Amino acid sequence: MTIQYSPLEETRRILDSVLPLLPADFAANVNNIHFQNEATKLTVPCPLKQTETISALKALEALVALKIGEARFGTTGQCKIDLHHALLFLFSTYCSSVDGFFKTDKVQVLKYLKQTDLNHAQSDPYRRMSANLYQTKDKDRYYHIHGSLDATTCLEMIGLPAFIPGLNDYQKIVDIYQDKLDTFTVEELEDLNNKHKQAGIEAMKPETFLETNHGKVISQVDPFEIETLETKTPPIPFSPASNKKILEGIKVLELCRIIAGPTIGKILAEYGATVIKVTADETLPDVPFFQVDANMGKHTTNLNLKNPEDRIKFENLLKDADVVIDGYRKGAIEKLGYGKDKLTELGIARNKGYIYGTENCFGFVGEWSHRPGWQQIADCASGVAWIQGLSMGKNEPMVPPFPMSDYGTGCLAAIAILLAIYKRNKQGGSYWCSSSLVQYDLLLLKQGSYPQEIWKSQILENDIYNDFKKIRYYDSVDKISKTALTAIITQQPDLLTNTKYFTKQYSEGFHGEISTLLPVCQFDNIETGYNCSSRPNGYDKPEWW
């Protein structure tokens, strides 16, 4: 008996399950959302329903956008969401290019990029593999160490040299790490990891994570949250509109790096917000290529918030900001004096509330909320990695291809911020909006896996994925994602060139033509798109544009 499976029907089911996250009057417009593209073949070799889940979340985003549009323009419209387009959103950085060169074209694309990899965490193959999953002394247990953007602490923590000049052989590098990790138990690695404040975690099965103290707490939290910080400031009317972009006039300061945080700012930019990404290139490393996609629609500036002169410049920006996005470790921005409590005070003082948006790895409640983390860490902690490995017929965890949890988390937090913008317009006040990688993963896991018959026939028995089926637990996220992308393009040769899904703009900052994904939500009465092309970090003066 052949199993019938409809991605469109499953997307609608998931949407119905998450609709209670919105106020009832928002959900009342659900029939204005129209899903398209009943693709019958799986694309990304991940057994979890990533396509359907992100499509449903984009529908939530669209419902809030329609409500803001109704408040601002007095009209109610429709929104179309193409499921394949939504899936591409989950690996946007792999879809973006400069003059036709993609993330996987490491040699050719290098000349376009600003070298913000200050500690060679990405460019040095040996140091890059400090962010990877390995087997431990407990042979049935696996631990994902993570050197983050400076591998030195992690490497010295486990007794490896910070650098091995000239070592480029992939398998030799894997063997060096695996031989070393074979000498540690999970408990020993946890002790070292916590002592040195590194982003590492054991790869747990879903049920094991839910049995941890943190799992018990965070699993009771909604995928995103909005907390009212104060109710003293008045409602803030939208500025007179010159177009049909619902966030025109909204000013956003983005204090983020890598993917999830910048995705929040990028989504707000799609709706017309003026976004300034604030980094400090001399002290804060960043992944160079990620900026190609993540900085679309934004200006970028360098300000070191530990420098008195730069703090003055930042505070001048802050005076006029509506939204501040914080993508750093819990408490980091507070230590600099710009956390949610300070913004609450400043909002009351200026008689105009702030919206403070945050994302992190483990969430903002529970005993692990302080721990740093990345997409791979969340996927290993939550059980997603074990689901991926078992689905490939291996009794071992495996990090899924692409930073899908990052993009999903960015969408969740953006929905919360859009809701808060609407609430501030109607009620006034200041708001704290939050989500996390683990919260996205828990939502994803709730949807279950694809039917086994479909997974087996379309992935496991499909020769296109033969190389992907050879992937092991110790393979890097770069190798995993590149191998998956190669298979996908074999099946869909026009994947990265289909003009239905992509837009092109010349970038003065990157000195080339940027191709990047169009906004997923397509409306009949709301305009979306980018007010400017992408640029590298630190390109602009610290002033509103």
N, C-alpha and C positions, 0 to 999 in steps of 0.2 A: 504493500500500500504506500503510495507516494504522499508525503506530507505536503499539504498546501500551506504556504506561509506568505503573508502579505506585509511587507514593510510599512505600507501606508496605514493599514489597520493597526499594526503594532505601535506606530508613532502616535496615532490618535488615542490608543489606549493609554500610553505613557503620559500624553498630554492631559488626559482626564485625571490621571493619578496625581499630577503635580499642580493642577489648577487651584487647589485649595491654598497654595502658597501665595496667591494673589487675593486682594479684596474681591468680594462677590461681584461688585459692579464692573470690575475689570474682566472677570471671567465670563460675564454675560455676553461679551463680544466674540466668544470663541468661534462662532459660526462664520466670522469674518476672516478666519485663517484657512487657507487652502493649501494643502500639501500636494506636491506633484512628484512624478518620477517613480513609478512602481518598478524599480530595478529588481530583477529576479536573481541576479548574481551577486554574491558577496565580493567586495573589493578589497578591503584591508583584511589581512589574515589575523583577525582578532575575534575570538568567539563571543565576546560580549557585544551587546546591541548598541554600539557607539553611534551608528548612523541615526537610529530611531530616537535615542536619548537626546542627542544634541539637536535634532530637528524639533523635538518637543520643547526643549529649552529655548530654542530660537523663537518658537511660537509664543512662549511666555514673554520673551523680550518684545516681540511684536505687539502683544496685547497691551503692554505698558506704553509702548511708543504710540499706539493708536489712541490711548486715553490722553496722553500728553498732547497729541495732535488735536484731539477734540477740545481740550481746554484752551489750546492756543489759537486754533484756526476756526473752531466751531463746526468742524465737519468730522464725520465718522467714515472711515474707509475700509479697504480690504488689503490683505497681505498674502502674497504667494511665497511659499518656501519649497524649494527644490531639494529633495533628500540628498541627492548626489552633491549639490553645492554645499549643503550643511556638513557633509562628511569631509569635503575638501578643507573646510574651515578648521577641522581638527588637526590638520598638518599643513597649515598655511605657510609656514616658513619653508617647507620642502617644495611648495608650489611657486614660490616667489623667485624672481631672477633679476639679474642686472645684465643688460645687453645679451640676454639669452643664456647666461651662465647661472647655474643653480647652486644650492648648498653643497651638493655632491661633486660639483666641479671645483674641488678645493684649490687646485693650482691656478686655473684660469681666472677664478673670481677674486682671488686674493688682491690683485692690483686695484680693485675698486673699493676695498674695505679700509676703514680706519682701524689701526692696530690697537684695540682696547684690551687685548688679551695680555695684560701686564705681567702676569706670572707664568705665562706659557702653559696654562692649564689645558688649553685646547690644542695648541700648535705642536706640543711635544707629545708624541705618541705614548711614551712611557708614562708621563705624568697624567695624560688623559685617562689612562686605564685605572687611575686611582678612584675613579667614579664608576664602579662596576660591581657586579654580583659574583661572589665566589663561594665555594663549598668550605665548610669549616672542619675543625677536628672532629666535631660531631657529624659524621658523614651524611646523615640524613637531614642536616640543617644547613641553611645557606644565609650568608650575611652580605648586605650591600653596603660596602664602604663608600665614602663620597668625599673626595678632596675638594669639592666645590670649585671656586675660582682661584684657589691657591693650594696646590696639592701638597705642599711641604709639610704642614702639620700632620696631615693624615699619613703620609709616607713615614715620617719619623716616628709617629705613634706606633706603627706596626713593625718598626725596625728595618725599613728599607731606605736606601739613600734618596735624597730629594731629587737628584738628577743622575741619569746615566747617559752621558753625552754619546751621541751616535747610535743609540739603540732604537731601531725602527722596525725590527722584525715582530710582527703581530703575535705569532705563537710563542716566541721567546718571552715577550712581555707578559702574556697570559700565564705562562709557566712560572715566571718569577713571582707573580702575585699569588698564584694558587699554591705554590710550594710554601710561601710564607703564611697564608691564611690557614693552611693545613695544620699549623702549630697552635692555633687559637680555638678555644671554645666560644660559643655564642656569648656566654656570660662574660668571658674575659674581654671580648670585643665591645660589649655593651659598657663595661666599666671604663675601658679606655676611651670609648666614644664620648661618654658623658663627661669624663674628666677633662677632655680636650675640646669639648663643645663642638664636636664634628657632626655632620649630617649623615648618619648611618643607621641601619635598622636591620633586624632579621626579616627574612622573607617568610611571612606567616600565611597559613591558609585562612580563608575568611572566618571560619568558625573560631579559630585560635585568636585572631585579632579581636573579635567580639567578646571573647572571654577576658581580655585584659581590662584593667581598670579604665584605661583611656577609651578602649573600644566601647565599653558599657556606657560611658558618658557621651561620647561624640555621636554614637549611633542614635541617640535620642534627640539630637539637634536637627533642625531643618537644614536643607542644603544651603540656604542663605538666610541671614538674619538682619533685621533692622531694629536698632535700639534708639529710642528718642533720648537725646542728650540734654535738651532744654526746650521749654515751651514759651520762653519770654519774648523771643524775637518774632516780628510780625510776618505775615505771608509776603512772599516776594513775587511780584508780578513778572511775567516774561517781558522782555524788551520788545518793542514793535518789530515785527518780522519783515525782512526784505525778501524772504524766500520761503520755501516749504520745509525747511530743516527745523525739526522740533527743538533742538538744543542750541540754536543760534543765540549768541549772547552769553551762554554759560561758559565760565572760565574754569579750567581744570589744571591743577598742578600734579604732575605724576612723579612720584618718588619711587621708582621701580627699576628693576633690571630683568633680563632674560625673557620669560614668555607670559606667565599668567597675569602678572601685574600690568605690563604694557598692553596686553590684550584688552583689559578693561578700558584703558585710555583710548585705544584704537576704536573700540566699539562706540564710545562716546563721541569720538571725532567723526565717525561715520554719520552721526545724526546732527552734525554741525557745531559741536562744542569746540571752543578754542583750547587746545591742549598744549602745554609746555612740559616736556619731559626734562627733569632736573637730575643730572648725574655729576660726577666729578672724575673726569678721565685720568687725572694724575694719581688718584688714590683708590678709585673704585673700578676694578676690572669688569669687563662685560664681554659677551661672546660677539665678535664682530658681525657675522652674517645675520644673526637674529635681528639686528637693527634694520635690515632691509625691509622686512615685512612689518615689524613691530612699530616702527616710527612713521608709518604712513599717516598723513593727515595731521602731523604734529610739528611744532618747532621743538628744538632740543637746545639745552644750554648747560654749561658747566658752572656749578656753585658748590663749593666745599662748605658744608654747614657747620664745620668746626672752625672756620675762618671768620673772624669778626666782620670784615668788610663784605664777605659773601653773604653772611647772615643778614646784613642790612639790605642787600639787593633782594634776597629771598623774601624778607618780610615786606618789602615794597610790592612784590608780586602777590604775596599772601593777602594783602589788604583788599585786593579786588577779586580774589579767587572765590568760587562757589563750591568747588569740590577739590579735595586733596586725596590722592590715592597713595597708599602706603603698602609697598610690597616687600618690605624688609622683615627680618626676624622680629618676633613679638617683643616690643619694648625698645627697639633700637631708635626709632624716631622720637619716642617719648624722652629718651635720655638726651636728645639734642634739643628738647624743649618745644616740640611741635606735634605732640600727640593729641588724641581726641579731647582730653581734659583741657589742654591749653586752647585748642580751637573753640571749644565751648565757651570759654571765658572771652576770647577775642570776638566771637560771634555776638555775644551779649553786648560787649563794649561798642561794637560798630552798629548794633541793632539790625544785623543781618546774619542769619544762621549759616553755618558751614555743614557740608556733608563730607564725612570722613569715611573713605572706603578702604578696606584692608583685605588682604588675602595672605594665607601662609600654607604650610604643609599640613599640620595636624589639627587646625582649628584653634579657637580662642577660649575653649574650656577644656578641662581634663588635665591630667598630670603630664602629658606630653606636649601641651600647647606651646611650651617655651622652646621646644626642640627645633632646630633648623631642618630644612628638608627641601627636596626637589621632586619633580614628577616621578622619577624612578623610586625614590624613597617612599612616597605615598603608595605607589602601585605594589611595592613589596610589603609594606605594612598592612595594607587593607586586604590583601589576598588576591588582588588582580593578577600579580605575577604568577602565582601558583595556578590560577585558572588558565592562564595563557599556556604555561608549560604542560599541564595535564592535557589540555585540548590538542596539543601537538603529539600526543602519545608518549610523552616523556614523564618520568616520575621525578621531576625537578621543576623549580620555578623558572620563569623567563620573562624578562621585561617586555611588554608589548611594543610593537613598532610605533614610532612617532610620539610626540609629546601631547597626546590627546587629552590627558587629565589636565594639563596646563590650560589648554584652550577652553575646555569645559568649565573649569573654575573661573576663568576670566569672564565667560558668559554669565555664570551665576552671580558673580559680584556686580557685573554691569546691570543686570536686572534689578538688583537691590538698590543700586544708586539711582537708576531711572525712577524707581518707585519713590525714593526719598526726594528726588527733584520735584516730582508731582506733589508729594505731601507738603514740602516746603512752600510750594506755590499756593496751595489751598489753605494750609493751617499755620504756616510759619514753623519756627523751631530749627534745631540742629539735630543731625542724625548720624549714627554710626552703622555702616553697612559692612557685613563680613561674610566671607566664605573661605573654603580651603580645598586643597587637593584631595584630602581624605574624604571630605563631605561629598565631592563629586563622585569619587570612586564608590562610596557606599550607595549613592543614588543609582549609579550604573549597575552595581551588583544586584540590586533589588529587581532589576528588569530581567535577570536570568541570561542564559546563553541561547544561541541559536539552536534550533532542533538538530539533534545529532546527525540525522540523515542528510540534512542540508549541508552542515559543516563538513561531513565526510565526503560527500559527492563533489562539493564545489571547492574545497580547499585540500583536504588530505589526499584525495584521489586525482587531483588536478596537477598535471605535470608542470604547469607554469610555476607552481610553488615548490618545486623540488629543492631548489637551493635554500629556500626559507625553512623547509622541513629539516635541514641539516643544522640549523642554528641551535646552539647549546646555551646553558645558563650563563656561562662565562663570556659570551660574546657581547661586545660593546653595543650600546644603544645606537651608535653610528652605523655599525655593521648590520644590526637588526633592521633598522629603518631603511638603509640603502638597499638591502636585499629585498625587503618587502616592496619598496618603490619600483625596483626593476621588474618584479613580477607583475605589479599592477599596470605598469606602462606597456608591458608585453601584451596584456589583455586589453588595454585601452590606450593605443598609441597617441591619441590626441589629448590625453589627460591634462597636460600642462599647457596646452596651446588653444584650447577651446574658448573662443571669444565670448561664448555665452556666460562664462564664469569669471573671466579675467578682464582687468583694465590695465592700460599702460600710460605711464607719465614719465617725462624726462626728469631726472634728478640732478640738480646742480651739485648737490653734496656728494653723490656717488659717481658723478661724471658718466652717467649712462642711463639708458631707458629701463625703468623699473616696471616689471610685470608683477601684479599682485592680485589677489582674489577680490572680486566685487563683494559688497555687503550681501549677506545671505538673505536677509529680509527685504523683499521687494514689494513696495506699496503703490497704491494708485493715487494716494493723496498726500504722501509724505516723501520728501526728497532725501535720498541718502547718497553718500559719496565722500570724497576727500577734498578738503579745501586747499591742500598743498601736497606735493610729492614727498616721498621719504627723504631722509637725510641721516648722516651718522650722528652719534651722540655729540653734544657740545658744539653744534654748528651755528647756533643763533645767539644773539645778545639776550640777556635776561630781561625781556620786556614783553608786554602783551602785544599781540599782533592782530 
